[in-house]
Amino acid sequence: MNNYVVVLGSNLSSEFGNSDETLKKCVNDIRSYRAIKSVVESKWYSSSSFLDDREPRYLNVGLEFNTNLKPVELLNFTSGLENKYGRKRQRRWDPRTCDIDILLCDQLMLPNKLSFVKWLKLDLSDQRKLIPTELILPHPRLQERAFFLNPLNDLQPDWIHPFLKIKAKEMLDSLPPNELQNIQELKR
């Protein structure tokens, strides 16, 4: 079985309701999918867009689970859920009704180390223009974003990045103060 961590996000309402209602329904779809086992949910968080704090705030939650699905099979499943919940892909990093990022699958580095390092080292201007044509794991921006690292630390604080060789907790602790202040835990 593969162990995955995914992070769901939304900052727009969908036909299913506001961001909270949409993500709750999406989480339930993941929980009820027969190929997915042992789902553990992180705390829920709110944060502003890392590109434009004038956009609506994002709601995020992480899920850890086990499955026999290969990474590309999981990507196909999560992409289908994004579409079901109204995701429109017009520009990179646009506001969205439902976004599901696969953060990691155990210690896998996909598609290979060389390609992973290329995406890891992209500067922000290239990140805005280029879109990977295949799944990159672990997520190449994982270590930079509190909206990934807070849920990951709720679920797997001792997970060690296969390339950076540091724990999830150390990545979170090394974020700049402004990134940490930008995210708020939501009481549920």
N, CA and C of each residue as an Amber inpcrd file, in Angstrom:
protein
   564
   0.8380000  -1.2000000   0.0000000   0.0000000   0.0000000   0.0000000
   0.8700000   1.2460000   0.0000000   0.4130000   2.2500000  -0.6880000
   1.0790000   3.5490000  -0.6950000   0.4440000   4.4490000   0.3420000
   1.2650000   5.2460000   1.0090000   0.7820000   6.2350000   1.9700000
   0.9110000   7.6090000   1.3140000  -0.2020000   8.3340000   1.2570000
  -0.2440000   9.6500000   0.6160000  -0.6540000  10.7180000   1.6230000
  -0.2280000  11.9490000   1.3360000  -0.7940000  13.1330000   1.9710000
  -1.2100000  14.0610000   0.8400000  -2.4640000  14.5020000   0.9040000
  -2.9820000  15.4720000  -0.0560000  -3.4880000  16.6790000   0.7240000
  -3.5020000  17.8330000   0.0810000  -4.0810000  19.0380000   0.6840000
  -5.1330000  19.5780000  -0.2710000  -6.3200000  19.7850000   0.2760000
  -7.4320000  20.3480000  -0.4790000  -7.5190000  21.8340000  -0.1680000
  -7.8980000  22.6150000  -1.1750000  -8.0420000  24.0450000  -0.9790000
  -9.1780000  24.6120000  -1.8010000  -9.7440000  25.7200000  -1.3110000
 -10.8150000  26.4110000  -2.0200000 -10.8830000  27.8490000  -1.5410000
 -11.1530000  28.7620000  -2.4820000 -11.4510000  30.1370000  -2.0740000
 -12.6130000  30.7320000  -2.8720000 -13.3640000  29.8620000  -3.5530000
 -14.5630000  30.2890000  -4.2720000 -15.7040000  29.3300000  -3.9730000
 -16.9080000  29.8390000  -3.9400000 -18.0890000  28.9870000  -3.7880000
 -18.2990000  28.1820000  -5.0620000 -18.9940000  27.0630000  -4.9060000
 -19.3450000  26.2220000  -6.0460000 -20.8540000  25.9890000  -6.0130000
 -21.3550000  25.2180000  -6.9470000 -22.7750000  24.8710000  -6.9310000
 -23.1280000  24.0240000  -5.7070000 -22.1060000  23.5260000  -4.9970000
 -22.3080000  22.7020000  -3.8070000 -22.3180000  23.5300000  -2.5160000
 -22.0240000  24.8230000  -2.6300000 -22.0300000  25.6930000  -1.4610000
 -20.7630000  26.5250000  -1.3770000 -20.5230000  27.1040000  -0.1980000
 -19.3160000  27.9130000  -0.0090000 -18.0830000  26.9990000   0.0510000
 -16.9180000  27.5620000   0.2330000 -15.6820000  26.7680000   0.2370000
 -15.7170000  25.6690000   1.2860000 -16.2130000  25.9860000   2.4750000
 -16.2850000  25.0080000   3.5530000 -17.1750000  23.8350000   3.1600000
 -18.3550000  24.1400000   2.6570000 -19.3040000  23.0860000   2.2610000
 -18.7540000  22.2520000   1.1010000 -18.1390000  22.9090000   0.1420000
 -17.5700000  22.2020000  -1.0090000 -16.4680000  21.2520000  -0.5680000
 -15.5480000  21.7460000   0.2690000 -14.4450000  20.8830000   0.6950000
 -14.9300000  19.7380000   1.5830000 -15.9240000  19.9800000   2.4270000
 -16.4700000  18.8900000   3.2450000 -17.0240000  17.7750000   2.3590000
 -17.7370000  18.1550000   1.3030000 -18.2860000  17.1570000   0.3830000
 -17.1620000  16.4080000  -0.3360000 -16.1480000  17.1340000  -0.7320000
 -15.0140000  16.5150000  -1.4180000 -14.2780000  15.5480000  -0.4750000
 -14.0600000  15.9470000   0.7660000 -13.4320000  15.0650000   1.7590000
 -14.2660000  13.7930000   1.9220000 -15.5830000  13.9410000   1.9750000
 -16.4570000  12.7720000   2.1050000 -16.3460000  11.8460000   0.8970000
 -16.1990000  12.4270000  -0.3050000 -16.0020000  11.5970000  -1.5060000
 -14.7090000  10.7990000  -1.4060000 -13.6710000  11.4310000  -0.9010000
 -12.3930000  10.7240000  -0.7520000 -12.5380000   9.6210000   0.2930000
 -13.1480000   9.9380000   1.4180000 -13.3480000   8.9410000   2.4750000
 -14.1500000   7.7320000   1.9910000 -15.1200000   7.9680000   1.1250000
 -16.0170000   6.8890000   0.7140000 -15.5190000   6.1240000  -0.5210000
 -14.4240000   6.5800000  -1.1230000 -13.8950000   5.8790000  -2.2960000
 -13.2950000   4.5490000  -1.8400000 -13.7690000   3.4590000  -2.4000000
 -13.4290000   2.1320000  -1.8960000 -11.9460000   1.7920000  -1.9780000
 -11.1980000   2.4410000  -2.8490000  -9.7700000   2.1460000  -2.9840000
  -8.9230000   2.8450000  -1.9220000  -9.5400000   3.7680000  -1.1740000
  -8.8000000   4.5570000  -0.1800000  -9.1560000   4.0700000   1.2180000
  -8.1210000   3.8670000   2.0340000  -8.2950000   3.3150000   3.3870000
  -7.6450000   4.2300000   4.4200000  -8.1480000   4.1320000   5.6350000
  -7.5200000   4.7650000   6.8080000  -7.2920000   6.2650000   6.6390000
  -8.3330000   6.9990000   6.3080000  -8.2140000   8.4470000   6.1000000
  -8.1160000   9.1650000   7.4450000  -7.0860000   9.9990000   7.5710000
  -6.8980000  10.8500000   8.7470000  -6.9100000  12.2990000   8.2530000
  -7.6650000  13.1450000   8.9480000  -7.8510000  14.5400000   8.5410000
  -7.0320000  15.4610000   9.4400000  -6.4020000  16.4580000   8.8280000
  -5.6800000  17.4830000   9.5880000  -6.6690000  18.4930000  10.1480000
  -6.1370000  19.4640000  10.8580000  -6.9230000  20.6430000  11.2310000
  -7.2460000  21.4010000   9.9410000  -8.2000000  22.2960000  10.0260000
  -8.5670000  23.1450000   8.8850000  -7.8990000  24.5110000   9.0810000
  -7.4950000  25.1210000   7.9640000  -6.7570000  26.3870000   7.9940000
  -7.3250000  27.3790000   7.0030000  -7.0790000  28.6460000   7.2920000
  -7.4250000  29.7390000   6.3890000  -6.1560000  30.5400000   6.1340000
  -5.9430000  30.9090000   4.8660000  -4.7710000  31.7320000   4.5400000
  -5.0820000  32.5970000   3.3280000  -4.3420000  33.7000000   3.2050000
  -4.5120000  34.5340000   2.0180000  -3.7040000  33.9270000   0.8760000
  -4.0490000  34.3190000  -0.3220000  -3.3260000  33.8550000  -1.5030000
  -1.8670000  34.2970000  -1.3900000  -0.9640000  33.4100000  -1.7320000
   0.4490000  33.8010000  -1.6480000   0.8290000  34.7780000  -2.7500000
  -0.0290000  34.9310000  -3.7760000   0.2580000  35.8700000  -4.8540000
  -0.4350000  37.2140000  -4.6770000  -1.6750000  37.1930000  -4.1610000
  -2.4600000  38.4210000  -4.1070000  -3.4000000  38.3670000  -2.8950000
  -3.0640000  39.1000000  -1.8500000  -3.8760000  39.0300000  -0.6300000
  -5.2220000  39.7520000  -0.7720000  -5.5110000  40.3140000  -1.9470000
  -6.8320000  40.9000000  -2.1990000  -7.8400000  39.8320000  -2.6340000
  -7.3410000  38.6530000  -3.0410000  -8.2350000  37.5540000  -3.4100000
  -8.9170000  37.0250000  -2.1500000 -10.0480000  36.3240000  -2.3270000
 -10.6820000  35.7050000  -1.1550000  -9.7120000  34.7500000  -0.4650000
  -9.8090000  34.6420000   0.8560000  -8.9420000  33.7420000   1.6160000
  -9.2230000  32.2930000   1.2420000  -8.1790000  31.5010000   1.3090000
  -8.2950000  30.0690000   1.0300000  -8.6210000  29.3030000   2.3020000
  -9.3640000  28.2410000   2.1250000  -9.6150000  27.2570000   3.1590000
  -8.8320000  26.0120000   2.7520000  -8.0860000  25.4100000   3.6890000
  -7.2750000  24.2280000   3.3820000  -7.4450000  23.1650000   4.4480000
  -7.3680000  21.9100000   4.0270000  -7.3570000  20.7630000   4.9310000
  -6.4970000  19.6760000   4.2870000  -5.7650000  18.9610000   5.1180000
  -4.9430000  17.8630000   4.6300000  -5.5610000  16.5190000   4.9740000
  -5.2780000  15.5310000   4.1360000  -5.7110000  14.1620000   4.3750000
  -4.5260000  13.2300000   4.1830000  -4.4100000  12.2820000   5.0810000
  -3.4320000  11.2040000   4.9450000  -4.2340000   9.9200000   4.7820000
  -3.7990000   9.0620000   3.8520000  -4.5120000   7.8010000   3.6590000
  -3.6080000   6.7860000   2.9810000  -4.0820000   5.5480000   2.9690000
  -3.4030000   4.4440000   2.3040000  -4.2540000   3.9640000   1.1450000
  -3.5850000   3.5290000   0.0870000  -4.2870000   3.0030000  -1.0780000
  -3.3120000   2.2040000  -1.9370000  -3.8530000   1.3210000  -2.7330000
  -3.0430000   0.6090000  -3.7240000  -2.9360000   1.3930000  -5.0250000
  -3.6080000   2.5420000  -5.0920000  -3.5360000   3.3590000  -6.3000000
  -2.1070000   3.8460000  -6.5240000  -1.6790000   3.7870000  -7.7730000
  -0.3910000   4.3800000  -8.1450000  -0.5820000   5.8940000  -8.1930000
   0.5010000   6.6610000  -8.0950000   0.3550000   8.1280000  -8.0900000
  -0.4620000   8.6840000  -9.2560000  -0.2270000   8.1950000 -10.4700000
  -0.9810000   8.7260000 -11.6140000  -2.4600000   8.3400000 -11.5230000
  -2.7680000   7.1950000 -10.9490000  -4.1670000   6.8060000 -10.7500000
  -4.8400000   7.7130000  -9.7180000  -4.1010000   8.0300000  -8.6540000
  -4.6470000   8.9580000  -7.6630000  -4.8440000  10.3410000  -8.2820000
  -3.9010000  10.7840000  -9.0910000  -4.0310000  12.0810000  -9.7650000
  -5.2850000  12.1110000 -10.6440000  -5.5400000  11.0370000 -11.3690000
  -6.7500000  10.9800000 -12.2040000  -8.0060000  11.0680000 -11.3440000
  -8.0150000  10.3780000 -10.2080000  -9.1580000  10.4280000  -9.2970000
  -9.3520000  11.8370000  -8.7390000  -8.2710000  12.4570000  -8.2510000
  -8.4030000  13.7940000  -7.6480000  -8.7470000  14.8500000  -8.7010000
  -8.2310000  14.7070000  -9.9130000  -8.5980000  15.6430000 -10.9920000
 -10.0860000  15.5380000 -11.3080000 -10.6110000  14.3260000 -11.2860000
 -12.0460000  14.1320000 -11.4930000 -12.8680000  14.8130000 -10.4020000
 -12.3930000  14.7250000  -9.1460000 -13.0860000  15.4160000  -8.0550000
 -13.0260000  16.9280000  -8.2370000 -11.8620000  17.4490000  -8.6250000
 -11.7600000  18.8930000  -8.8660000 -12.7850000  19.3250000  -9.9150000
 -12.8960000  18.5640000 -10.9880000 -13.8680000  18.8880000 -12.0390000
 -15.2940000  18.8060000 -11.5070000 -15.6020000  17.7580000 -10.7470000
 -16.9380000  17.5960000 -10.1680000 -17.3230000  18.8140000  -9.3340000
 -16.3490000  19.3520000  -8.5840000 -16.6230000  20.4780000  -7.6970000
 -16.3460000  21.8390000  -8.3390000 -16.3120000  21.8730000  -9.6750000
 -16.3350000  23.1350000 -10.4010000 -15.0020000  23.7850000 -10.7030000
 -13.9010000  23.0560000 -10.6030000 -12.5850000  23.6500000 -10.8960000
 -12.5060000  24.0460000 -12.3530000 -12.1220000  25.2780000 -12.6040000
 -11.8800000  25.7990000 -13.9510000 -10.4030000  26.1480000 -14.0520000
  -9.7480000  25.6880000 -15.0880000  -8.3140000  25.9430000 -15.2700000
  -8.1300000  26.9350000 -16.4150000  -8.0510000  28.2170000 -16.0450000
  -7.8550000  29.2400000 -17.0570000  -6.4430000  29.8150000 -16.9800000
  -6.0460000  30.2180000 -15.7950000  -4.6870000  30.7230000 -15.5760000
  -4.1060000  30.0080000 -14.3750000  -2.8010000  29.8840000 -14.3610000
  -2.1260000  29.2430000 -13.2340000  -2.3990000  30.0370000 -11.9620000
  -2.7440000  29.3380000 -10.9070000  -2.9450000  29.9060000  -9.5740000
  -4.1300000  30.8620000  -9.4860000  -5.1080000  30.6870000 -10.3640000
  -6.3500000  31.4520000 -10.2430000  -7.1020000  31.0330000  -8.9870000
  -7.9970000  31.8800000  -8.4700000  -8.9030000  31.4310000  -7.4210000
  -9.6550000  30.1880000  -7.9140000 -10.0830000  29.3320000  -6.9710000
 -10.7000000  28.0740000  -7.3960000 -11.7170000  27.5640000  -6.3870000
 -12.6350000  26.7680000  -6.9070000 -13.6570000  26.1470000  -6.0660000
 -13.1020000  24.9210000  -5.3520000 -12.1870000  24.2060000  -6.0050000
 -11.6450000  22.9810000  -5.4280000 -10.2870000  22.6890000  -6.0490000
  -9.3040000  22.5300000  -5.2140000  -7.9500000  22.1970000  -5.6480000
  -7.4630000  21.0680000  -4.7510000  -6.9160000  20.0250000  -5.3410000
  -6.3710000  18.9190000  -4.5580000  -4.9250000  18.7040000  -4.9900000
  -4.0020000  19.0160000  -4.0910000  -2.5760000  18.8210000  -4.3560000
  -2.1070000  17.5460000  -3.6820000  -1.4860000  16.6790000  -4.4600000
  -0.8470000  15.4970000  -3.8840000   0.5220000  15.9610000  -3.3990000
   0.7190000  15.9760000  -2.0750000   1.9870000  16.4560000  -1.5300000
   3.0660000  15.3980000  -1.6030000   2.6930000  14.1540000  -1.2640000
   3.7260000  13.1210000  -1.1890000   3.1140000  11.7380000  -1.2630000
   3.9410000  10.8190000  -1.6620000   3.6380000   9.3950000  -1.6340000
   4.8690000   8.7210000  -1.0480000   4.7860000   8.4180000   0.2440000
   5.9170000   7.8080000   0.9440000   7.1890000   8.6000000   0.6680000
   8.2250000   7.9430000   0.1880000   9.5050000   8.6000000  -0.1070000
   9.7640000   8.7080000  -1.6080000   8.7150000   8.5530000  -2.4130000
   8.8840000   8.6010000  -3.8620000   9.3020000   9.9850000  -4.3360000
  10.1670000   9.9910000  -5.3340000  10.5270000  11.2080000  -6.0520000
  10.1480000  10.9390000  -7.5050000   9.1360000  11.6600000  -7.9980000
   8.6210000  11.4090000  -9.3500000   8.6860000  12.6620000 -10.1990000
   8.8370000  12.5290000 -11.5040000   8.9800000  11.2930000 -12.2530000
  10.3610000  10.6510000 -12.0930000  11.3550000  11.4900000 -11.7380000
  12.7090000  11.0200000 -11.4260000  13.4160000  12.1680000 -10.7130000
  14.5660000  11.8860000 -10.1750000  15.2790000  12.9000000  -9.3840000
  15.6330000  14.1350000 -10.2160000  16.1150000  13.9430000 -11.4160000
  16.5270000  15.0620000 -12.2690000  15.3500000  15.9980000 -12.5540000
  14.2230000  15.4380000 -12.9180000  13.0470000  16.2480000 -13.2080000
  12.5340000  16.9290000 -11.9400000  12.5450000  16.1960000 -10.8340000
  12.1080000  16.7960000  -9.5670000  12.9600000  18.0270000  -9.2370000
  14.2740000  17.8980000  -9.3480000  15.1800000  19.0030000  -9.0130000
  14.9400000  20.1990000  -9.9340000  14.6680000  19.9450000 -11.2000000
  14.3660000  21.0400000 -12.1370000  13.1740000  21.8560000 -11.6310000
  12.0810000  21.1810000 -11.2220000  10.8900000  21.8850000 -10.7440000
  11.1170000  22.5110000  -9.3790000  11.9110000  21.8820000  -8.5580000
  12.2290000  22.4140000  -7.2360000  12.9460000  23.7580000  -7.3410000
  13.8130000  23.8860000  -8.3170000  14.6740000  25.0710000  -8.4270000
  14.1160000  26.1650000  -9.3280000  12.9170000  26.0110000  -9.8560000
  12.3420000  27.0490000 -10.7190000  12.1260000  28.3370000  -9.9440000
  12.4970000  29.4760000 -10.5440000  12.2070000  30.7440000  -9.8800000
  10.7260000  31.0920000 -10.0850000  10.2410000  32.0480000  -9.3160000
   8.8190000  32.3620000  -9.2890000   8.2860000  32.7600000 -10.6610000
   9.0490000  33.5170000 -11.4230000   8.5440000  33.9350000 -12.7440000
   8.3250000  32.7290000 -13.6520000   9.2070000  31.7390000 -13.6030000
   9.0090000  30.5230000 -14.3930000   7.8780000  29.6690000 -13.8350000
   7.7210000  29.6530000 -12.5300000   6.6210000  28.8980000 -11.9200000
   5.2710000  29.4240000 -12.4020000   5.1870000  30.7160000 -12.6200000
   3.9290000  31.3180000 -13.0650000   3.5890000  30.9310000 -14.4980000
   4.6200000  30.6570000 -15.3090000   4.4120000  30.3880000 -16.7330000
   4.3650000  28.9080000 -17.0710000   5.1540000  28.1090000 -16.3890000
   5.3110000  26.7010000 -16.7560000   4.4000000  25.8090000 -15.9200000
   3.8150000  24.8330000 -16.5720000   2.9420000  23.8760000 -15.8950000
   3.4840000  22.4810000 -16.2000000   3.7450000  21.6860000 -15.1620000
   4.2630000  20.3430000 -15.4300000   3.2670000  19.5150000 -16.2400000
   3.7850000  18.6580000 -17.0910000   2.9290000  17.7720000 -17.8830000
   2.7830000  16.4070000 -17.2200000   3.4810000  16.2150000 -16.1050000
   3.3610000  14.9670000 -15.3490000   3.4360000  15.2940000 -13.8660000
   3.0220000  14.3340000 -13.0520000   3.0060000  14.5170000 -11.6140000
   4.4240000  14.6200000 -11.0640000   4.6670000  15.6500000 -10.2590000
   5.9580000  15.8540000  -9.5990000   5.7510000  15.5660000  -8.1100000
   6.5050000  14.6270000  -7.5800000   6.4280000  14.2860000  -6.1520000
   7.8120000  14.1810000  -5.5530000   7.9510000  14.6570000  -4.2970000
   6.9480000  15.4070000  -3.5510000   6.6500000  16.7370000  -4.2410000
   5.5740000  17.3640000  -3.8270000   5.2000000  18.6440000  -4.4370000
   6.3990000  19.5860000  -4.3460000   6.8370000  20.1610000  -5.4710000
   8.0700000  20.9580000  -5.4570000   8.0110000  22.2550000  -4.6510000
   6.8290000  22.7170000  -4.2620000   6.7090000  23.9350000  -3.4470000
   6.3500000  23.6100000  -1.9980000   6.2850000  22.3540000  -1.6670000
   5.8930000  21.8930000  -0.3350000   6.6190000  22.6310000   0.7810000
   7.9230000  22.7630000   0.6960000   8.7450000  23.3270000   1.7610000
   8.6070000  24.8470000   1.8830000   7.8760000  25.4960000   0.9750000
   7.7680000  26.9570000   0.9580000   6.4320000  27.4890000   1.4720000
   5.4420000  26.6090000   1.6500000   4.0830000  27.0880000   1.8430000
   3.4580000  26.5640000   3.1280000   3.0710000  27.5020000   3.9770000
   2.4580000  27.1390000   5.2570000   1.1500000  26.3870000   5.0620000
   0.4140000  26.6850000   3.9750000  -0.8640000  26.0030000   3.7700000
  -0.6710000  24.5420000   3.3820000   0.5570000  24.1540000   3.0160000
   0.9170000  22.7380000   2.8540000   1.5150000  22.1910000   4.1580000
   2.4290000  22.9510000   4.7380000   3.2080000  22.4360000   5.8690000
   2.4060000  22.3120000   7.1640000   1.4530000  23.2030000   7.4080000
   0.6460000  23.0570000   8.6270000  -0.1640000  21.7620000   8.6030000
  -0.9380000  21.4950000   7.5390000  -1.6430000  20.2090000   7.5160000
  -0.6940000  19.0100000   7.5350000   0.4150000  19.0800000   6.8150000
   1.3780000  17.9730000   6.8110000   1.8980000  17.7090000   8.2150000
   2.1540000  18.7680000   8.9740000   2.6630000  18.5940000  10.3320000
   1.6040000  18.0550000  11.2850000   0.3540000  18.3090000  11.0050000
  -0.7110000  17.6740000  11.7920000  -0.7110000  16.1660000  11.5570000
  -0.3430000  15.7610000  10.3470000  -0.4630000  14.3630000   9.9300000
   0.8410000  13.5720000  10.0440000   1.9450000  14.1540000   9.5910000
   3.2280000  13.4420000   9.5530000   4.4050000  14.3810000   9.8510000
   4.5220000  14.8970000  11.0770000   5.5940000  15.8500000  11.3770000
   6.9950000  15.2590000  11.2260000   7.1190000  13.9520000  11.3040000
   8.4320000  13.3110000  11.1950000   8.7510000  12.8140000   9.7860000
   7.8460000  13.0900000   8.8190000   8.1320000  12.7030000   7.4410000
   9.3960000  13.4280000   6.9860000  10.2980000  12.7080000   6.3480000
  11.5640000  13.2880000   5.8790000  11.5030000  13.4420000   4.3630000
  11.7460000  14.6580000   3.9080000  11.7490000  14.9560000   2.4740000
  12.8350000  14.1210000   1.8050000  12.5060000  13.3590000   0.7430000
  13.4920000  12.4590000   0.1410000  14.6620000  13.1540000  -0.5520000
  14.4990000  14.4170000  -0.9230000  15.6090000  15.1380000  -1.5500000
  16.2730000  16.1010000  -0.5700000  15.4850000  16.8780000   0.1440000
  16.0330000  17.8830000   1.0580000  16.5800000  17.2730000   2.3460000
  16.1050000  16.0650000   2.6740000  16.5740000  15.3150000   3.8500000
  16.2990000  16.0500000   5.1630000  15.1680000  16.7490000   5.2230000
  14.7580000  17.3900000   6.4720000  13.3130000  17.0070000   6.7790000
  12.9740000  17.0310000   8.0600000  11.6350000  16.6540000   8.5020000
  10.6230000  17.7590000   8.1850000   9.3740000  17.3280000   8.0720000
   8.2870000  18.2770000   7.8380000   8.2690000  19.3670000   8.9100000
   8.4730000  18.9940000  10.1610000   8.4740000  19.9660000  11.2660000
   9.5850000  20.9970000  11.0840000  10.7480000  20.5590000  10.6260000
  11.8620000  21.4950000  10.3980000  11.5570000  22.4510000   9.2490000
  10.8590000  21.9530000   8.2140000  10.4740000  22.8280000   7.1070000
   9.5050000  23.9040000   7.5960000   8.5250000  23.4970000   8.4050000
   7.5640000  24.4620000   8.9460000   8.2600000  25.4900000   9.8280000
   9.1510000  25.0300000  10.6970000   9.8600000  25.9360000  11.6070000
  10.7810000  26.9120000  10.8800000  11.1790000  26.5750000   9.6560000
  12.1120000  27.4450000   8.9220000  11.4000000  28.4780000   8.0390000
  10.0750000  28.4430000   7.9980000   9.3550000  29.4350000   7.1900000
   9.5310000  30.8310000   7.7750000   9.5480000  31.8570000   6.9230000
   9.6410000  33.2300000   7.4230000   8.4040000  33.5950000   8.2560000
   8.5740000  34.4740000   9.2420000   7.4570000  34.8470000  10.1240000
   6.2110000  35.3190000   9.3750000   6.3720000  36.0770000   8.2830000
   5.1960000  36.5720000   7.5570000   4.3870000  35.4280000   6.9510000
   5.0550000  34.3560000   6.5390000   4.3490000  33.1860000   5.9960000
   3.5650000  32.4820000   7.1100000   4.1550000  32.3990000   8.2900000
   3.4920000  31.7480000   9.4190000   2.3250000  32.5820000   9.9390000
   2.4520000  33.9050000   9.8810000   1.3820000  34.7880000  10.3570000
   0.2010000  34.8310000   9.3870000   0.4230000  34.4240000   8.1520000
  -0.5850000  34.4740000   7.1100000  -1.6250000  33.3580000   7.2500000
  -1.3520000  32.3570000   8.0610000  -2.2380000  31.1960000   8.1550000
  -2.8520000  31.1140000   9.5470000  -4.1320000  30.7730000   9.5770000
  -4.8440000  30.6720000  10.8540000  -5.5410000  29.3300000  10.9380000
  -5.3910000  28.6900000  12.0910000  -6.1350000  27.4650000  12.3270000
  -7.5880000  27.8250000  12.5850000  -8.4970000  27.0660000  12.0100000
  -9.9160000  27.3030000  12.2110000 -10.4490000  26.3530000  13.2700000
 -11.2340000  26.8750000  14.1710000 -11.8440000  26.0390000  15.2060000
 -13.0260000  25.3130000  14.6030000 -13.1220000  24.0240000  14.7830000
 -14.1910000  23.2100000  14.1930000 -14.9780000  22.5430000  15.2730000
